[in-house]
Amino acid sequence: MKKIFFFSLAVFFICAGAAAGETVRIAVAATGSTAEASVSAEAARCPYYLLFDGDGRLTDAIDNPQKNVRRGAGPSAAAFLVERGVTMVIAEKFGLKMADALKKRGIARFEYKGGAGDAVKNALKGTR
């Protein structure tokens, strides 16, 4: 039930952004630097963020500068992603501080366990 709610919320934000003329940019918290990597269990302390466009194409792989931070990784990671124009973040799990920071910035979140490329495809299904 929780996944359905988060997915519905994510689709709402993506559709609202697309209707307003915004570009969809998805960040996946990942264990590796390719679309075949697994979605990371930790959103803020993942090794990499993979950036995808609204068509599901991988556009960039970024080493996460927050992965070894002792405190405040969630809010710092959210700010880092906002600076890159991200409109949605996908991870296996989100900590409370990261979830709150994303919500305050109007960034959708989607929880998914599996491959990064598959996660993006599933997140984009409801937008077309």
Backbone torsions as a table, in degrees:
resi	resn	phi	psi	omega
1	MET	NA	-41.3	179.9
2	LYS	-61.4	-42.6	-179.5
3	LYS	-63.9	-38.6	179.2
4	ILE	-64.2	-41.8	179.0
5	PHE	-62.4	-49.4	-178.9
6	PHE	-63.5	-39.2	178.3
7	PHE	-63.9	-44.3	178.8
8	SER	-62.1	-42.0	178.5
9	LEU	-63.8	-42.1	179.7
10	ALA	-63.3	-45.2	178.8
11	VAL	-61.2	-41.0	177.9
12	PHE	-57.9	-49.3	-178.6
13	PHE	-64.6	-40.0	179.3
14	ILE	-65.6	-45.7	179.7
15	CYS	-64.3	-41.7	179.3
16	ALA	-63.2	-41.7	178.7
17	GLY	-66.1	-41.3	179.5
18	ALA	-65.4	-38.8	179.2
19	ALA	-67.2	-31.0	-179.8
20	ALA	-84.2	2.4	178.6
21	GLY	85.4	10.0	178.9
22	GLU	-79.3	151.5	176.3
23	THR	-84.4	133.9	177.1
24	VAL	-80.4	127.5	177.3
25	ARG	-137.2	118.7	-175.0
26	ILE	-108.8	131.7	174.4
27	ALA	-108.2	129.0	175.8
28	VAL	-110.2	123.5	172.6
29	ALA	-71.5	117.7	-171.0
30	ALA	-131.8	160.1	178.9
31	THR	-87.4	-13.7	-179.1
32	GLY	-143.0	-179.4	-173.1
33	SER	-101.0	12.7	178.6
34	THR	-122.3	165.0	179.9
35	ALA	-64.9	-18.1	179.2
36	GLU	-83.2	-8.1	-179.7
37	ALA	-64.6	158.3	176.6
38	SER	-80.3	150.0	172.8
39	VAL	-68.3	134.1	-177.3
40	SER	-73.3	146.4	177.0
41	ALA	-70.8	-19.3	-178.9
42	GLU	-120.3	123.6	-178.1
43	ALA	-71.2	-46.1	-173.5
44	ALA	-83.8	-28.2	-175.3
45	ARG	-111.3	24.0	178.8
46	CYS	-67.8	156.3	177.9
47	PRO	-67.5	-36.8	-176.2
48	TYR	-138.3	155.4	165.3
49	TYR	-114.6	124.6	175.7
50	LEU	-99.0	127.9	-179.5
51	LEU	-103.2	129.2	-179.7
52	PHE	-120.8	149.2	175.7
53	ASP	-87.5	-178.8	-177.5
54	GLY	-68.0	-10.4	176.4
55	ASP	-98.7	3.4	178.1
56	GLY	84.0	15.7	178.5
57	ARG	-91.2	134.1	176.2
58	LEU	-69.3	123.7	-179.2
59	THR	-110.1	-22.8	-177.1
60	ASP	-163.6	150.2	173.0
61	ALA	-125.3	121.9	-174.4
62	ILE	-118.0	129.0	172.7
63	ASP	-65.7	129.0	-175.6
64	ASN	-76.8	112.5	-179.9
65	PRO	-71.7	-10.6	-178.7
66	GLN	-95.7	-2.4	-171.7
67	LYS	-61.2	-26.8	-178.7
68	ASN	-113.3	11.6	-179.5
69	VAL	-69.8	137.6	-178.2
70	ARG	-73.4	-43.0	-176.9
71	ARG	-136.3	149.6	173.6
72	GLY	76.0	22.2	-178.5
73	ALA	-63.0	-39.8	-177.3
74	GLY	-60.4	-58.5	178.8
75	PRO	-61.6	-36.8	178.9
76	SER	-67.3	-41.8	178.5
77	ALA	-65.0	-40.6	178.4
78	ALA	-61.2	-44.9	179.1
79	ALA	-63.5	-41.1	178.1
80	PHE	-58.3	-43.6	-178.7
81	LEU	-72.4	-37.4	177.1
82	VAL	-60.7	-40.7	178.3
83	GLU	-60.1	-23.3	179.8
84	ARG	-97.5	9.4	175.2
85	GLY	77.0	21.2	-178.7
86	VAL	-70.3	136.5	178.5
87	THR	-109.9	-12.5	178.5
88	MET	-153.1	144.0	176.3
89	VAL	-122.5	135.2	177.8
90	ILE	-116.3	131.7	175.2
91	ALA	-154.5	164.2	176.5
92	GLU	-67.4	-41.6	178.6
93	LYS	-144.2	153.0	176.7
94	PHE	-122.0	132.5	172.7
95	GLY	-71.9	161.4	-178.0
96	LEU	-60.3	-41.2	-178.7
97	LYS	-68.1	-39.7	178.1
98	MET	-66.7	-45.0	179.7
99	ALA	-59.9	-43.5	179.9
100	ASP	-65.4	-43.6	-180.0
101	ALA	-62.9	-40.2	178.2
102	LEU	-66.7	-43.4	180.0
103	LYS	-60.2	-44.5	-179.8
104	LYS	-62.6	-27.4	-179.1
105	ARG	-95.6	2.0	178.8
106	GLY	73.8	25.0	179.8
107	ILE	-97.3	127.1	179.3
108	ALA	-74.5	154.4	175.3
109	ARG	-132.0	148.9	-176.6
110	PHE	-139.2	123.6	179.2
111	GLU	-92.7	131.2	-176.6
112	TYR	-152.6	140.0	175.2
113	LYS	-116.5	121.6	-178.3
114	GLY	147.2	-153.6	-178.7
115	GLY	-79.7	149.6	-178.1
116	ALA	-62.6	-45.8	179.9
117	GLY	-61.3	-42.7	178.0
118	ASP	-64.9	-37.4	178.9
119	ALA	-60.6	-44.1	-179.6
120	VAL	-65.8	-43.9	178.3
121	LYS	-57.6	-44.8	179.9
122	ASN	-66.5	-38.1	179.4
123	ALA	-68.0	-33.6	-177.5
124	LEU	-84.0	-14.9	-177.3
125	LYS	-50.2	-44.7	-175.3
126	GLY	-80.3	-1.6	-177.1
127	THR	-94.7	-6.8	-176.8
128	ARG	-111.0	NA	NA
